[in-house]
Amino acid sequence: MSSSTLSLKGVREITTPIIESMPESLRGMDYHAKLGVAVDSIDEDKRSELRKTVHSFLTYMKKTDASDIDLGGRGCDGKIWYRVFGKKKPIDLKDDLSYRETDVLLHNIITASQRKSLIEDRNLDFSYTVKGDDGVDYRFRANIYFDLEHLALNMRKIDAEIRPFKTLGVHPEIAKALSLKYYKYGLTLITGITGSGKSSTLDTIIDANNRTVDSHIVIIASPVELIHEPIRSVVRHREVGRDVISFKHGAIQALRQDPDIIVIGELRDPETIMTALEITDSGHKTFGTLHTSSAMESIERILGEVPTEEQNRVRSRLADVLTCVISQKLVPSRDGKRVLAKEVLLVTPSIRAAIRNNNINEIYQMLSEGSEKGMITMEQDLKRLHDAGKITMEEAANNANNKKRLQQLFNDLDF
């Protein structure tokens, strides 16, 4: 990567007086509270100049096909890091940024109310928009947190282009399960680790429903990423912390807003998981994401989030409402980019019975034998990608959830 398009000119002229005004005795959150006030007090021209510097870092991402940027805190060592096709590397700047300089830069891009939340929670999730040289608004999902008492930032570029539904490559039976036209209610989970493309898949599914069904879609997210323009559906975007207090509150409130589809951006705690089950059980079509790597792990995670005395009731409710689980990974491909690998579970009567009777270990076999209904295990999909020449055997093995099963698919080849 070249740093020729990135300029730090003028940053130190603005930040040095602010930094030098901070008493040496100030530490921790007291330091950040006072620094924030000092940043807010400088004139708008100087604040604009600092924002332009951060914006130049962000617009540089487009030129490098970067998905993420990291800066600030001791972990970045004064450098700006970009993730390009899964690999994170720093760019070379003529001068490294000090921890305190990035503290000023990051305090400058948030509001006073956001700063209050950051200091109270030691973390801040928010969305951020930059207007590019081409006049297009580029949106980012941002997270500011603390790294040994200095501010650190990660921003992920939000792809403004929604992938066509056909690019998901799902079977017609799965497509029906994801559509309000065919399934009026039920819970669909999109799962995977951070950076596995869950949000992109969910946006593709939302867009497909928006284009094909007359309905009302309520999206609750933290933060809101891609904005869906209404096509055939009313589409509401409610950002946690800005439009609604929590995922749970947003989901409960949505029931009084005449929704057809409720999208819960992340099932991150027991309360939100239970709320998702309840609103689905009330007859709504619900979508949510989980940080799990397989369909079975997703089911176990939901059951594991509730007290032992509640598990039988929750197991029965989950068996009644769960419709589909798509677990995915972005696997390094032979061309140096990444390709989507997925596990797809369609909940059939047999699988409902296995969930209800706590026979989760039986589901993998039913999943591996359910190809006529569009089901596929992660191992089967990795083999498909390998046989198509898209990924290496090594990457197939590295990304398998069950290496023994993958080895059997490859006729017991030695990994």
N, C-alpha and C positions, 0 to 999 in steps of 0.2 A: 504494500500500500504506500502511496505517496501522501505526504502532508502538505503539498504545495498549495492546496486549496484552503487549508486551515490557517487562520491568522490569530495570534494572541496579542496583536498590536493594540496598545491602549489599555489592556486589562489591568496591568500593574499600576498604571497611573491612577486608575479609579480605585482599585482594591487596597493599595498600600495605605492610604490615609485611614481607611475604615479599619483595617487590621491593627494599625498602630494606635488607634483610639481605644482599643480594648484593654482594660486593666490586666496586668500579668496575673493577678490573683484569681481571675475568673476561670472557672472550670465547668465542664459538663453542661447541663441544661441551662444553668445561669448564663454561661458564656453565649450559648446559642440564642437565648431569649434576647439578650442585649445586642448581639450581632444582628439579629433580625430587625430590631428597632432601628439600628444604625443604617442598615441597607434601605429600609423603607423611607428614611429621611433624606437620602440623596436625591438630586434633581432628576427628572424624568429622562432627560437626554443621556445622562450617564447610565441610568438603569437600562435604557434602550440599547446602549452600546454593549453592555454586559449580556443582554439577552441575545443580541446579534451574534456574539461569540459562541454561545451555547447553540444557537440555531445553525451556525456554520458546521458545528460538529454533527448535528442531526441531518442536515441536508447532504453531508458527505456520505452518509449511509447509502443513499440512493445510487451513488456512483460506484460503490463497492459491493452492492448486493448484500449489505449487512442486515441482519435481522435484529441485532441488539447492540447497545452501546453501554459501557460502564466507565464511570469516572468518579474521582474523589475518594477520600479515605486512604488509609495506609495500604490497603490491598491493591490499589491501582498504581501505587508508587509514582504518583505525579503524571502518569501517562493516560492516554485515552485508548480504551480497548474496544474492539469491534468483533462480533461473532459473524463469520462469513461461512455459509454452508456447514454450520455446526462447529467450526473451529474458532476459538477466541484468541486474538493476538492484538498487541498494542501497535499503534503507529508511532513513528519517530517524530517528535516535536523538537524544534531548535532549543526550546527551554521547557523543562518540566513545570507543571503547575504544583505549587505547594498545597499542603492540606488546607491551609487557611484561605488560600485563593479560591479553591473549589468550594469551600464553605460559603464564601460570599456569592459565588456564581449560582449555587443551588438555592440559597436563601432568596436570591433575586427572582427566581422563576416561579415562586409559590406566593400565595396570598397570605395575609395576616391570619385568617381563620385556618388555613391549611397548616401554617406554622404552629398554631396552637395545638392542633391535633397531632402533628409530628412530635412535638415536645412531650405531650401527654402520653402518647402511645409508643413513642420511639420508632415510629414507622408511619409512612404515608403512601397510600395508593391513590393515584389520580390519573386522569387523561390529559394529554397535552397536544396542542395543535400548532403547527408551523406552516406558514405560507411559503412555498417554494418559489424559485426564480421563474417558474413556468406559470405562476398564479394559482397553482393547485394547493389545497390544504392537505398537509400530511399529518396524520394522527398517530400518537404514540401512547402505549400503556406504560405508565411510569411508576417507579417505586423508589422513594428516598428513605434511607435508614441510617443507622449509626455504625461506624467501624472505628472502634477505640476512640470514641467521643468526637469523631469528625464525620461530616456528612458524606454519604456514598449514594450514587445514583445508578439505577438500571432503567433504560428505556427500551421497549420493544416496539418496532415498527408495526403498525396495523396495516395490513394489506387492504387497500381501498377497493381492489377488484375481487369480487366474489367468484369463486370457482363454480363453473356449471355443475349441476347435480350429477350429470353423467360421469364426471371425472372421479367421483367416489368409487365407481366400479362395483356397486352393490347389486345383488340379485333383485329381480322384480318383486319377490316376496318381502324383501327387506325394505325396498322403496315404498311399498304399500304400508308397512308398519310405521314408517317415518312420516307418512302423509296423513293430515287431518281428514282428507277426503275418504280414506278407507278405515282408519282407526281413530275414532272420536275421542278416546281417552287412553290412558296408559302412560307409564314412565319409561323414557328412553335415556340411557346413560351413555355419555361420550367420555371415555377415560384414557388416561395416559400420563406420563410424567410431564413436568414442566418443559415446554418447548417442543411438544410432540404434535402440535397442530390441532389440538382439540377445538380451540376457538374458531379456526378456519372451517373445520368440518361442521361445527354447530351453525355457523353463519350460512354455509351452503344449504343446510337443511331448512333453516328459517326462511331463506330466500326462496327456496322451492315452494314452500307453503304459501308464502306471500304472493307468489306469481300464479298459483293454481287454485286457491281457495278463498272465498269471501269470509273473512274472519277477523278476530281481534287478537293480536299477539302482544303479550306483555313480557318485556325482557328486563330482568333484574340482574345487574352486573356490578362488579367492583374491580376496575372502573368500567364504564361503557366503552367498548372499543369501536367496532364498525357500526356506522349509523345506517339503518335500513329505511329507505324511502318507502312510503306506503304505495303499493301497487294495486293488489286486490284486497289487501288487509289493512286495518288500522294497526300501526306498530308503535307501541309505547316503549321508551327507553328510560329506565329508572336506575340512577347510579347510587350505590350505597354510599352514605356519607354526604351526598349532595341533594338527592331527591327523596331518599328514604333512609331510615336509621340502620336497618340490617336486612339481610336476605330473608330472614323469617318474617319481619314486619312487611316487607315488600310482597312476599308470597301470600300472606293472610289478607293484606289490603287488596291484592289483585282479585280475590274472590268476589269483592264488591264492585268490580269494574267491568263486569260482563265479558270475561276473557274466554277464548276458545283454546289458546295455547299459552302456557306459562313457562318461561325459560328462566331457570335459576342458574346464574353463571357458575357458581361453585358450591357443591355440597360439602362445606368445609368443617361442619361441627354437628354434633348429635341433634341439636335443636332444628337446624336447617334440614337435615336428613328426614327427621320425623315430620316436619311440616310438608316436605315434598311428597311423602307417602300419603299424608292426610288430604292434601289438595288433589292428588291424583285419584284417591279413593272417592272423592266427592264428585268425580265424573269429568275431570279435565285432562287434556293432553299436556304432559309435562316433560320438559327436557332439562337435564342437568349434567354437570361434569364432576368427575372424581379423579383424584391423583392415584390411580391404580393401573397396573400393567396388564391385567387380564380380566375376563368376564367373571371367573370364579373368585378372584381376589376382590372384585367389586362387590359381589354378593356377601362375601365374608366380612368385608370392611363395614358394610351397612349393619349387618347383624352384630358385629363386634362393638359398634358404637353405643349400643343400648345396654342397660343393666340386665343381668342374667334373668331376673324375674319377669322382664318385659320381652325377652327374646322370642318366646313362642307366639305371642300376639303379633310382634313385628314380622316374624318369619311368615306368618299366615297372610298378613297384609301385603308384604313384598311379593309373595307368590301370586296374589290376586292382581297386582297393578303393574308389575314389571313386564314390559313388552319387548325391549331390545337393548342389547349392550354392544357398543362398538369400542373396542380397545385398540389404540393405535400407537405406532412409533414412526419416527422419521429416521430411516436407515441410510447411512452413507452409500452412495451408488458408485458404479464404476466410472462415471463421467465427472466425479469430483463434487457432485451435488448431493441431494438427498431424495429418497423416494418413500412413499407412504406404504407401510405394512400394517395390516389390521387383522384383528380377531373380531368376528361378528357372531353374536348369539341372538337367535330369535326364540322367545320363550314359548315353547309348545306345551300342551297338557302334561307330557311326561316330565318336562323340566320344571313346570309348576309343582308337580307332585314331589320331585326331588328336593326343591326348596322347602316346601311345606313340611316334609318328613326329615329335614336336616341331613339329606344325603347329597351334599354339595360335591363330594368326590366323584359321584356318578355323572356329573354334568359334562365333564371333558369328553367322555366317550360319546355321549349323545351329540355334543358339539362337533366332534370330528367326523361323525357319520351323518351329519345333517346338511350335506351339500345340496340336496334337491330343494331345500328351503332357503338356500343362500348362506348357510352357516359355514364358517371356516375358522380353524384355529390359527393362532399366530405362527405356529410352526409350518402349517400347510401353506400359508401365504408367503412365508419366507422362502420355502422351497419353490413356490411358483415364481417369485422374483428372481431367484437364482437360475432356474431353468430358462427364464426369459432373457438371461444374460445381463440383468440389471444390477445385481449385487454379487459379491464374492461369497464363497463358502465360509470364509472367516467371519464376514459380517453377519451372515445367516446364523452362525453359531453364537456370535456375541450378543445377538438380539433375541434369541429364543428364550421363552419363559421356561420351557421344559426341554433341556438339551438332549435328554434320553429319547424323547418322542421325535425330535428332529433327526437324531441319528438313525432311528428306525425308518423314518421316511426316506433317508438317503441310503437305505439298505445297509445299515450298520457300518458306514464309513467311519474311519477314525478321525475325530476332530482334534 
